[in-house]
Amino acid sequence: MTVSLPLVLVLGVIAWAAIKFLGVRLWVVAVIALFGFYLNQTFLAPAIDSGTRTGVDIVNGTDPD
């Protein structure tokens, strides 16, 4: 069974859970999100993208080739 969820929805639920149950402040979540957008524009973006895709393939049990 394949479930397709938008990444924004998944991250939103994780952020809500962190604020609600871990006591993380809203401004910390906002700073982390902004840092992600800034990091996207650096030379590290291709490595992060590749690592994320490999991790998803491992979790899903699919062959990346």
N, C-alpha and C positions, 0 to 999 in steps of 0.2 A: 504494500500500500504506500502510495506517495502522497504526502501532504505538502502543498505549496503555500508558504506564508511569506508576506513581504518582510524584508529584513528590518524595516522601520518598526513594524508591529512587534517583532521579537525583541528588539532592543528596547522598545518602549515598555514592554512587560518586565524585562530585566531591570530597567531603571526604576520602575514603579516598585518592584519588590525590594530593591536595594534601599529605596527611600523609606518604604513602609516597615520593613522587617530588620534592616541592618542599621537604620538610623543615619544613613548617608544624607547629607544636606543637598538640597536642590541645586545650589550653586556649584557643588562639586561635580554633579552629573553634567551640568551645562559646560563646565570647563573641560571635562573629559571629552564631550561631544565636539566642542570647538577644536580641541587638540587633534582629534581624529581628522577633521576637515583640513587643518593645516598640514598634518602629516601626509595626507593624500597628495599634496603638491610637491613632495620632496622626492629625492632619489630612492627612498626606501619603499615607495608605493608598489613597484613591481614585485619586490620580495615579499611584502605583506600579502599582496593579492595571490601570489603563487602558493605561499604557505597556507593561506585560508582555503584555497581551492583544494589543496592536497589534504588538509584536515577534514574537509567536508566529504571528499571521496573516501577517506579511511572510515569515517563514521557511517557513511551510507553503504560501505562495502562494495563500491564500484571501482572499476579499473580506470585510472585517469587517461590511459592511452587510447 
